[in-house]
Amino acid sequence: MGPARREHGSETLVCVPAMIRLGTHIRLTRPEAVRLFRLTDIEPVNIRTAADLDAYVARCKAHYWGRSRDTQFLHWLIDQERARLEAAA
C-alpha cells in the first residue's frame, strides 16, 4: 500500500501516512519503518513510545560510532528522521 494521491486543481497531492500517536503510545507506519531500516540497516521493532524511539536512535548511533564525516552525516540523517517523525505525530 503506497501513499494516497489526490487531485487538487492542477496539482497532485501525495498523502503519506504519519506515525500514529495516542497519548504516550506511538506506532510507526510501514513506510516510516522501512525508511528507518534503509537508513540504519537495523530493524525498528518494539517501538511503542517516544522513549523506545529514542532508545532505537541511540542504539543505531552506538552501532555506527566514530568521528568520520560519513559517521557524522549518518548520525545527522538519523536525527533528521527522528525530528521528522516527531513533527508528523
C-alpha positions in Angstrom: 0.0 0.0 0.0 1.6 3.2 -1.1 0.9 6.9 -0.5 -2.6 8.1 -1.4 -2.7 10.6 -4.3 -5.3 13.3 -4.5 -6.0 15.8 -7.3 -6.2 19.4 -6.2 -6.8 21.7 -9.1 -3.9 21.2 -11.4 -1.7 19.8 -8.6 -1.4 16.2 -7.4 -1.0 15.9 -3.6 0.7 12.9 -2.1 -0.5 12.0 1.3 2.0 9.8 3.2 0.6 8.3 6.4 2.3 9.7 9.5 3.3 8.0 12.7 0.3 7.3 14.9 0.2 8.8 18.4 -2.3 8.1 21.1 -1.3 9.7 24.4 2.2 8.4 25.2 2.0 5.5 22.8 3.2 5.6 19.2 3.1 3.4 16.2 5.3 3.7 13.1 3.7 3.3 9.8 5.1 0.8 7.3 6.8 3.5 5.2 8.4 5.0 8.3 9.7 1.6 9.5 11.1 0.9 6.0 12.8 4.3 5.8 14.4 3.8 9.2 15.6 0.3 8.2 17.0 1.5 4.9 18.8 4.3 6.7 20.3 2.2 9.6 20.0 -1.4 8.4 18.6 -2.1 11.9 15.0 -3.2 12.2 12.9 -0.8 14.2 11.0 -3.3 16.3 9.0 -3.0 19.6 8.8 0.8 19.3 5.7 1.7 21.4 6.7 5.0 23.0 8.8 8.1 22.2 11.3 6.7 24.7 11.5 3.5 22.7 12.2 5.5 19.6 14.9 7.5 21.4 16.5 4.2 22.5 16.4 2.9 19.0 18.1 6.1 17.7 20.7 5.8 20.5 21.3 2.1 19.6 21.7 2.9 15.9 24.2 5.7 16.7 26.1 3.4 19.0 26.3 0.8 16.3 27.7 3.3 13.8 30.1 5.1 16.1 33.2 7.1 15.1 34.4 10.6 14.1 34.5 10.3 10.4 32.5 12.6 8.2 30.4 9.7 7.0 29.5 8.7 10.5 28.7 12.3 11.5 26.5 12.5 8.4 24.7 9.3 9.2 24.1 10.5 12.7 22.7 13.7 11.3 20.4 11.8 8.9 19.1 9.7 11.9 18.5 12.9 13.9 16.6 14.4 10.9 14.4 11.3 10.5 13.7 11.4 14.3 12.7 15.0 14.1 10.5 14.4 11.1 8.7 11.6 12.9 8.2 13.9 15.9 6.8 16.7 13.7 4.5 14.3 11.9 2.9 12.9 15.1 
